Structure formats: structure tokens, C-alpha cells
Amino acid sequence: MDPRSIEPQTAKAPAKKGPSKRMLNMLSVLVGLATFAGGLAWIIYAELPIFAIPLVSCVPVIAAVAFRNCWD
């Protein structure tokens, strides 16, 4: 067997296919808005005190970032 006839193995592992950046951005916004709407509805329904408002406004950002990091 001639060593020159052996082709080098250049097989790469298949790249992970995921959603596009634009789709991830849109889904992250939707997750954040849905979380915000749920938190706002919870504040209105439960008649929580005023100190719960900063918490409800921060949790959607955390949820959207956590959702986005699933594909990173």
C-alpha cells in the first residue's frame, strides 16, 4: 500500500444546529414579556405590597437570559 494514496481523515464532528440569532432574540423577548405579564398579573391578583414591584420587573430579565443561554 502506497502511503501517498491514503487520504488524511478530515472528518469533523457535525456542528450543532440551532435557531438563528434573530430567532433567539425574538424568543428571548417573548419569554421576558410573558414572564413580566405573569408577574404583573400575580401582583394585581394577590394585591401584594409595593416592594414586590422591583422583583417582578427583574425576574423577566433573568428568565430571558436563562432561556437564551440554553443555546450558547
C-alpha positions in Angstrom: 0.0 0.0 0.0 1.4 3.4 -1.0 1.4 5.9 1.9 0.6 8.7 -0.6 -2.6 7.1 -1.6 -4.0 7.3 1.9 -6.2 10.3 2.3 -5.9 12.2 5.6 -9.0 11.9 7.8 -10.6 15.3 8.0 -13.9 14.2 9.2 -15.2 16.8 11.7 -18.0 16.4 14.2 -21.2 17.7 12.8 -22.0 21.2 14.1 -24.9 21.6 16.4 -27.8 23.1 14.5 -29.8 25.6 16.5 -32.1 28.6 15.9 -30.7 31.7 14.3 -29.6 34.7 16.3 -32.7 36.7 15.2 -35.0 33.8 16.3 -33.2 33.5 19.7 -33.6 37.3 20.2 -37.3 37.2 19.4 -37.9 34.2 21.6 -36.0 35.8 24.5 -38.1 38.9 24.2 -41.3 36.8 24.2 -40.1 34.8 27.2 -39.3 38.1 29.1 -42.7 39.6 28.2 -44.6 36.5 29.2 -42.8 36.4 32.5 -43.4 40.1 33.1 -47.1 39.7 32.3 -47.4 36.7 34.6 -45.7 38.6 37.4 -47.8 41.7 36.9 -51.0 39.6 36.9 -49.8 37.9 40.1 -49.2 41.3 41.8 -52.6 42.6 40.8 -54.4 39.3 41.7 -52.7 38.9 45.1 -52.7 42.6 46.0 -49.1 42.4 47.0 -47.3 45.4 48.7 -45.3 47.9 46.7 -41.9 46.3 47.5 -42.8 43.4 45.2 -42.7 45.6 42.0 -38.9 45.6 41.7 -38.8 41.9 42.0 -41.4 41.4 39.3 -39.6 43.8 37.0 -36.2 42.0 37.4 -37.3 38.3 37.1 -38.2 38.6 33.3 -34.7 39.7 32.5 -33.3 36.7 34.4 -35.7 34.3 32.7 -34.9 35.7 29.2 -31.2 35.4 29.8 -31.5 31.9 31.2 -33.6 30.9 28.1 -31.1 32.4 25.8 -28.2 30.6 27.4 -29.7 27.3 26.6 -28.3 27.5 23.1 -24.9 29.2 23.9 
